[in-house]
Amino acid sequence: MLWLGTISLPAGRRTKAHRHEGHETALLMTAGEEIEIWSGSELEQCELVHAGDYLFIPAGVPHVAVNRSPENAEFLGARNDPAANESVVLMPELDNIIP
């Protein structure tokens, strides 16, 4: 089964540190300026993503998305689990790593 839908990250906002325990996520940024995707066991890797860019987040990888721009970021996303939100694991111990 597959989930396909849209995801928004409002201007000036960020996600909480989390991982998707049992599924992979593929995203295409469709609108916005630039966001940061921090990933890795200690959120040590940062990738800058712009409109038109594709990104892939493997299952179990901790990550945080940060939108420091004044524009909302919009994505088309696909996950290999239609109940994907049920496998989100919050990781509050990593939340303060990324300012």
DSSP file (Angstrom, degrees, kcal/mol; ACC not computed):
  #  RESIDUE AA STRUCTURE BP1 BP2  ACC     N-H-->O    O-->H-N    N-H-->O    O-->H-N    TCO  KAPPA ALPHA  PHI   PSI    X-CA   Y-CA   Z-CA
    1    1 A M              0   0    0      0, 0.0     2,-0.3     0, 0.0     0, 0.0   0.000 360.0 360.0 360.0 160.8    0.0    0.0    0.0
    2    2 A L        -     0   0    0     79,-0.1     2,-0.4    78,-0.1    78,-0.2  -0.995 360.0-147.3-143.6 142.8    1.1    3.6   -0.6
    3    3 A W  E     +A   79   0A   0     76,-2.9    76,-2.3    -2,-0.3     2,-0.4  -0.942  18.7 179.3-108.1 135.9    0.2    7.0    0.8
    4    4 A L  E     +A   78   0A   0     -2,-0.4     2,-0.3    74,-0.2    74,-0.2  -0.996  24.3 114.6-135.1 128.9    0.4   10.0   -1.5
    5    5 A G  E     -A   77   0A   0     72,-2.4    72,-3.4    -2,-0.4     2,-0.3  -0.956  56.7 -74.8-170.8-173.0   -0.5   13.5   -0.4
    6    6 A T  E     -A   76   0A   0     -2,-0.3     2,-0.4    70,-0.2    70,-0.2  -0.785  31.6-167.1-106.8 149.9    0.6   17.1    0.3
    7    7 A I  E     -A   75   0A   0     68,-2.0    68,-2.4    -2,-0.3     2,-0.4  -0.995   4.2-159.8-135.0 138.2    2.6   18.4    3.2
    8    8 A S  E     -A   74   0A   0     -2,-0.4    66,-0.2    66,-0.2    64,-0.0  -0.941  10.1-168.2-120.4 142.8    3.1   22.0    4.3
    9    9 A L  E     -A   73   0A   0     64,-2.6    64,-2.6    -2,-0.4     3,-0.1  -0.927  29.6-133.6-125.5 105.2    5.8   23.5    6.5
   10   10 A P    >   -     0   0    0      0, 0.0     3,-1.7     0, 0.0    57,-0.2  -0.098  33.5 -81.6 -59.9 155.5    4.7   27.1    7.4
   11   11 A A  T 3  S+     0   0    0      1,-0.3    61,-0.1    59,-0.2    57,-0.1  -0.276 114.9  10.9 -54.5 135.4    7.1   30.0    7.2
   12   12 A G  T 3  S+     0   0    0     57,-1.0    -1,-0.3    55,-1.0     2,-0.2   0.600 106.7 113.3  72.6  12.1    9.4   30.3   10.2
   13   13 A R    <   -     0   0    0     -3,-1.7    54,-3.0    54,-0.3     2,-0.3  -0.648  43.9-165.9-114.0 169.6    8.5   26.9   11.6
   14   14 A R  B     -D   66   0B   0     52,-0.2    52,-0.2    -2,-0.2     2,-0.2  -0.963  22.2-113.3-146.7 160.6   10.2   23.5   12.1
   15   15 A T        -     0   0    0     50,-2.3     2,-0.2    -2,-0.3     3,-0.0  -0.507  36.9-103.8 -87.1 164.9    9.2   20.0   12.9
   16   16 A K        -     0   0    0     -2,-0.2    49,-0.2     1,-0.1     2,-0.2  -0.580  50.5 -87.5 -78.6 153.4   10.0   18.2   16.1
   17   17 A A  S    S+     0   0    0     -2,-0.2    74,-3.0    74,-0.2     2,-0.3  -0.446  72.0 142.0 -62.2 132.0   12.9   15.7   15.9
   18   18 A H  E     -EF  63  90B   0     45,-1.8    45,-2.5    72,-0.3     2,-0.3  -0.969  38.6-143.2-160.6 171.1   11.4   12.4   14.9
   19   19 A R  E     - F   0  89B   0     70,-1.7    70,-3.0    -2,-0.3     2,-0.8  -0.970  21.9-126.0-140.0 157.0   11.8    9.3   12.9
   20   20 A H  E >   - F   0  88B   0     41,-0.3    40,-2.6    -2,-0.3     3,-0.7  -0.897  25.5-161.3-104.5 103.5    9.4    7.1   10.9
   21   21 A E  T 3  S+     0   0    0     66,-2.4    -1,-0.2    -2,-0.8    67,-0.1   0.850  78.5  20.5 -58.4 -42.7   10.0    3.7   12.4
   22   22 A G  T 3  S+     0   0    0     65,-0.2     2,-0.3    62,-0.2    -1,-0.2   0.255 113.0  55.8-120.0  15.9    8.5    1.5    9.7
   23   23 A H    <   -     0   0    0     -3,-0.7    37,-0.3    64,-0.2     2,-0.2  -0.992  61.9-127.8-150.1 157.6    8.4    3.4    6.4
   24   24 A E        -     0   0    0     -2,-0.3    56,-1.2    35,-0.1     2,-0.4  -0.651  22.6-150.3 -95.7 155.0   10.3    5.4    3.9
   25   25 A T  E     -CB  57  79A   0     32,-2.2    32,-3.1    -2,-0.2     2,-0.4  -0.996   8.9-169.1-131.2 133.5    9.3    8.9    2.7
   26   26 A A  E     -CB  56  78A   0     52,-2.6    52,-2.5    -2,-0.4     2,-0.4  -0.982  14.2-173.9-118.4 133.5    9.9   10.5   -0.7
   27   27 A L  E     -CB  55  77A   0     28,-2.9    28,-2.7    -2,-0.4     2,-0.5  -0.971  19.1-162.9-131.5 142.8    9.2   14.3   -1.1
   28   28 A L  E     -CB  54  76A   0     48,-2.3    48,-2.4    -2,-0.4     2,-0.6  -0.990  24.2-136.0-119.6 118.5    9.1   16.7   -3.9
   29   29 A M  E     + B   0  75A   0     24,-2.7    23,-3.7    -2,-0.5    46,-0.3  -0.654  27.4 175.4 -76.5 118.8    9.3   20.4   -2.8
   30   30 A T  E     +     0   0A   0     44,-2.4     2,-0.3    -2,-0.6    45,-0.2   0.651  60.0  10.2-101.4 -19.0    6.7   22.1   -5.0
   31   31 A A  E    S+ B   0  74A   0     43,-1.3    43,-2.4    40,-0.0    -1,-0.3  -0.989  85.2  65.3-158.6 153.8    6.8   25.7   -3.5
   32   32 A G        -     0   0    0     -2,-0.3    19,-0.6    41,-0.2    41,-0.1  -0.545  69.8 -93.0 120.7 174.2    8.8   27.8   -1.1
   33   33 A E  S    S-     0   0    0      1,-0.3    18,-0.5    38,-0.3     2,-0.3   0.940  82.4 -34.5 -88.9 -70.1   12.2   29.3   -0.9
   34   34 A E  E     -G   50   0B   0     37,-0.2    35,-0.5    16,-0.2    34,-0.3  -0.979  49.6-170.3-158.5 139.4   14.5   27.0    1.0
   35   35 A I  E     -G   49   0B   0     14,-2.3    14,-2.7    -2,-0.3     2,-0.5  -0.925  20.2-129.4-128.2 161.0   14.3   24.5    3.9
   36   36 A E  E     -GH  48  66B   0     30,-2.7    30,-2.7    -2,-0.3     2,-0.6  -0.920  12.7-161.6-106.8 133.4   16.9   22.7    5.9
   37   37 A I  E     -GH  47  65B   0     10,-2.5    10,-2.1    -2,-0.5     2,-0.5  -0.960   9.2-167.0-113.4 111.7   16.6   18.9    6.4
   38   38 A W  E     +GH  46  64B   0     26,-2.9    26,-2.2    -2,-0.6     2,-0.3  -0.847  19.6 160.6 -96.9 131.0   18.8   17.8    9.4
   39   39 A S  E     +GH  45  63B   0      6,-2.3     6,-2.5    -2,-0.5    24,-0.2  -0.914  15.2  80.7-146.9 171.7   19.3   14.1    9.6
   40   40 A G  S >  S-     0   0    0     22,-1.4     3,-1.6    -2,-0.3    -2,-0.0  -0.353  89.0 -64.4 110.6 166.7   21.5   11.4   11.1
   41   41 A S  T 3  S+     0   0    0      1,-0.3    -1,-0.1    -2,-0.1    22,-0.1   0.796 141.0  23.3 -60.1 -29.9   21.7    9.8   14.5
   42   42 A E  T 3  S-     0   0    0     -3,-0.2    -1,-0.3    20,-0.1    -2,-0.1   0.038 115.4-105.7-120.0  22.9   22.7   13.2   16.1
   43   43 A L  S <  S+     0   0    0     -3,-1.6    -3,-0.2    19,-0.1    -2,-0.1   0.866  73.0 146.2  54.6  40.3   21.2   15.4   13.3
   44   44 A E        +     0   0    0     -5,-0.1     2,-0.4    -6,-0.1    -4,-0.2   0.553  45.0  74.8 -85.7  -9.2   24.7   16.0   12.1
   45   45 A Q  E     -G   39   0B   0     -6,-2.5    -6,-2.3     2,-0.0     2,-0.4  -0.885  59.3-168.8-109.8 135.5   23.9   16.2    8.4
   46   46 A C  E     -G   38   0B   0     -2,-0.4     2,-0.4    -8,-0.2    -8,-0.2  -0.985   3.3-175.0-125.6 129.0   22.2   19.2    6.8
   47   47 A E  E     -G   37   0B   0    -10,-2.1   -10,-2.5    -2,-0.4     2,-0.5  -0.983  18.8-140.0-120.4 130.7   20.7   19.3    3.3
   48   48 A L  E     -G   36   0B   0     -2,-0.4     2,-0.4   -12,-0.2   -12,-0.2  -0.782  21.2-163.6 -89.6 131.2   19.3   22.5    1.8
   49   49 A V  E     -G   35   0B   0    -14,-2.7   -14,-2.3    -2,-0.5     2,-0.3  -0.948   7.8-176.4-122.5 135.9   16.2   21.8   -0.3
   50   50 A H  E >   -G   34   0B   0     -2,-0.4     3,-2.6   -16,-0.2   -21,-0.3  -0.800  44.5 -68.4-124.7 165.1   14.6   24.2   -2.8
   51   51 A A  T 3  S+     0   0    0    -19,-0.6   -21,-0.2   -18,-0.5     3,-0.1  -0.315 124.3  28.3 -53.8 131.8   11.4   24.1   -4.9
   52   52 A G  T 3  S+     0   0    0    -23,-3.7    -1,-0.3     1,-0.4     2,-0.2   0.197  94.4 123.0  97.2 -13.6   11.9   21.4   -7.6
   53   53 A D    <   -     0   0    0     -3,-2.6   -24,-2.7   -24,-0.2     2,-0.4  -0.548  50.1-147.3 -84.0 147.3   14.2   19.3   -5.4
   54   54 A Y  E     -C   28   0A   0    -26,-0.2     2,-0.3    -2,-0.2   -26,-0.2  -0.877  16.0-174.7-107.8 141.0   13.4   15.7   -4.4
   55   55 A L  E     -C   27   0A   0    -28,-2.7   -28,-2.9    -2,-0.4     2,-0.4  -0.989  11.8-154.3-138.2 153.7   14.5   14.2   -1.2
   56   56 A F  E     -C   26   0A   0     -2,-0.3   -30,-0.2   -30,-0.2    -2,-0.0  -0.985   2.5-165.6-126.8 130.7   14.3   10.7    0.3
   57   57 A I  E     -C   25   0A   0    -32,-3.1   -32,-2.2    -2,-0.4     3,-0.1  -0.953  19.1-141.1-118.7 110.9   14.1    9.8    4.0
   58   58 A P    >   -     0   0    0      0, 0.0     3,-1.5     0, 0.0   -38,-0.3  -0.247  34.7 -84.5 -66.3 157.5   14.8    6.2    4.8
   59   59 A A  T 3  S+     0   0    0      1,-0.2   -38,-0.2   -37,-0.1   -35,-0.1  -0.335 112.2  17.1 -58.8 139.8   12.9    4.4    7.5
   60   60 A G  T 3  S+     0   0    0    -40,-2.6    -1,-0.2   -37,-0.3   -39,-0.1   0.428  87.2 132.4  81.0  -0.4   14.3    4.9   11.0
   61   61 A V    <   -     0   0    0     -3,-1.5   -41,-0.3   -41,-0.2    -1,-0.2  -0.757  55.9-128.8 -90.3 120.8   16.4    7.9   10.3
   62   62 A P        +     0   0    0      0, 0.0   -22,-1.4     0, 0.0     2,-0.3  -0.393  40.6 165.1 -63.3 141.4   16.0   10.8   12.8
   63   63 A H  E     -EH  18  39B   0    -45,-2.5   -45,-1.8   -24,-0.2     2,-0.3  -0.995  29.5-160.3-157.7 159.7   15.3   14.1   11.1
   64   64 A V  E     - H   0  38B   0    -26,-2.2   -26,-2.9    -2,-0.3     2,-0.5  -0.993  12.8-150.2-139.5 135.5   14.1   17.7   11.5
   65   65 A A  E     - H   0  37B   0     -2,-0.3   -50,-2.3   -28,-0.2     2,-0.4  -0.938  15.0-168.9-107.8 131.5   12.8   20.0    8.8
   66   66 A V  E     -DH  14  36B   0    -30,-2.7   -30,-2.7    -2,-0.5     2,-0.7  -0.981  11.7-167.5-125.2 126.5   13.4   23.8    9.4
   67   67 A N        +     0   0    0    -54,-3.0   -55,-1.0    -2,-0.4   -54,-0.3  -0.868  16.5 164.6-112.8  96.3   11.8   26.6    7.3
   68   68 A R        +     0   0    0     -2,-0.7    -1,-0.1   -34,-0.3   -33,-0.1   0.473  48.3  98.9 -87.6  -3.0   13.6   29.8    8.1
   69   69 A S  S    S-     0   0    0    -35,-0.5   -57,-1.0     2,-0.2   -56,-0.1  -0.308  83.0-118.4 -83.7 167.5   12.2   31.6    5.1
   70   70 A P  S    S+     0   0    0      0, 0.0     2,-0.4     0, 0.0   -59,-0.2   0.413  91.8  78.2 -83.8   3.0    9.2   34.0    5.0
   71   71 A E  S    S-     0   0    0    -37,-0.1   -38,-0.3   -61,-0.1   -59,-0.2  -0.872  85.9-111.1-113.8 145.6    7.3   31.6    2.6
   72   72 A N        -     0   0    0     -2,-0.4     2,-0.5   -61,-0.1   -39,-0.0  -0.425  30.3-134.1 -64.4 145.7    5.5   28.4    3.3
   73   73 A A  E     -A    9   0A   0    -64,-2.6   -64,-2.6   -41,-0.1     2,-0.4  -0.901  20.9-163.8-104.0 134.2    7.1   25.3    1.9
   74   74 A E  E     -AB   8  31A   0    -43,-2.4   -44,-2.4    -2,-0.5   -43,-1.3  -0.927   6.9-174.3-121.7 143.8    4.9   22.8    0.1
   75   75 A F  E     -AB   7  29A   0    -68,-2.4   -68,-2.0    -2,-0.4     2,-0.5  -0.969  26.3-142.0-136.9 148.5    5.6   19.2   -0.8
   76   76 A L  E     -AB   6  28A   0    -48,-2.4   -48,-2.3    -2,-0.3     2,-0.3  -0.970  39.2-171.5-101.2 124.3    4.1   16.3   -2.7
   77   77 A G  E     -AB   5  27A   0    -72,-3.4   -72,-2.4    -2,-0.5     2,-0.4  -0.872  21.0-168.2-125.0 153.2    4.9   13.3   -0.6
   78   78 A A  E     -AB   4  26A   0    -52,-2.5   -52,-2.6    -2,-0.3     2,-0.3  -0.999   6.8-175.0-136.3 138.4    4.7    9.5   -0.9
   79   79 A R  E     -AB   3  25A   0    -76,-2.3   -76,-2.9    -2,-0.4   -54,-0.2  -0.973  31.6-129.7-131.7 147.5    5.1    6.9    1.9
   80   80 A N  S    S+     0   0    0    -56,-1.2   -55,-0.1    -2,-0.3   -78,-0.1   0.092  95.4  61.2 -85.7  27.0    5.2    3.2    1.6
   81   81 A D    >   -     0   0    0    -57,-0.2     3,-1.3   -78,-0.1   -79,-0.1  -0.884  67.1-154.3-150.6 116.4    2.6    2.9    4.4
   82   82 A P  T 3  S+     0   0    0      0, 0.0     3,-0.2     0, 0.0   -78,-0.1   0.710 101.2  49.3 -67.0 -18.1   -0.9    4.4    4.2
   83   83 A A  T >  S+     0   0    0      1,-0.2     3,-2.0     2,-0.1     4,-0.3  -0.164  74.6 140.4-106.2  37.2   -1.0    4.7    8.0
   84   84 A A  G X   +     0   0    0     -3,-1.3     3,-2.0     1,-0.3   -62,-0.2   0.797  58.9  63.6 -56.3 -37.6    2.4    6.4    8.2
   85   85 A N  G >  S+     0   0    0      1,-0.3     3,-1.0    -3,-0.2    -1,-0.3   0.746  93.8  64.6 -62.8 -20.3    1.6    8.9   10.9
   86   86 A E  G <  S+     0   0    0     -3,-2.0    -1,-0.3     1,-0.2    -2,-0.2   0.675  99.2  52.7 -75.0 -16.2    1.0    6.0   13.3
   87   87 A S  G <  S+     0   0    0     -3,-2.0   -66,-2.4    -4,-0.3     2,-0.4   0.222  77.8 123.8-104.5  15.5    4.7    5.0   13.1
   88   88 A V  E <   -F   20   0B   0     -3,-1.0     2,-0.6   -68,-0.2   -68,-0.2  -0.626  43.7-163.5 -75.7 129.4    6.1    8.5   13.9
   89   89 A V  E     -F   19   0B   0    -70,-3.0   -70,-1.7    -2,-0.4     2,-0.1  -0.958  12.1-141.0-116.1 112.4    8.5    8.3   16.9
   90   90 A L  E     -F   18   0B   0     -2,-0.6   -72,-0.3   -72,-0.2     3,-0.1  -0.449   9.3-161.4 -70.8 145.2    9.2   11.7   18.5
   91   91 A M    >   +     0   0    0    -74,-3.0     3,-2.3    -2,-0.1     4,-0.5  -0.634  17.1 169.8-128.4  71.5   12.8   12.2   19.7
   92   92 A P  G >  S+     0   0    0      0, 0.0     3,-0.8     0, 0.0     4,-0.4   0.730  72.0  71.8 -60.0 -22.7   12.7   15.1   22.2
   93   93 A E  G 3  S+     0   0    0      1,-0.2     3,-0.1     2,-0.1    -3,-0.0   0.688 102.9  43.3 -66.1 -16.3   16.3   14.4   23.2
   94   94 A L  G X> S+     0   0    0     -3,-2.3     3,-1.7     1,-0.1     4,-0.6   0.520  86.4  94.2-102.7  -8.4   17.4   15.7   19.8
   95   95 A D  T <4 S+     0   0    0     -3,-0.8     3,-0.4    -4,-0.5    -2,-0.1   0.803  83.4  50.5 -58.9 -33.5   15.1   18.8   19.6
   96   96 A N  T 34 S+     0   0    0     -4,-0.4    -1,-0.3     1,-0.2    -2,-0.1   0.461  89.6  81.0 -87.9   0.6   17.6   21.3   21.1
   97   97 A I  T <4 S+     0   0    0     -3,-1.7    -1,-0.2     1,-0.1    -2,-0.2   0.906  88.9  55.2 -69.9 -41.2   20.4   20.3   18.7
   98   98 A I     <        0   0    0     -4,-0.6    -1,-0.1    -3,-0.4   -55,-0.0  -0.835 360.0 360.0 -98.0 120.3   19.1   22.4   15.8
   99   99 A P              0   0    0      0, 0.0    -1,-0.1     0, 0.0    -3,-0.1   0.512 360.0 360.0 -70.2 360.0   18.6   26.1   16.7
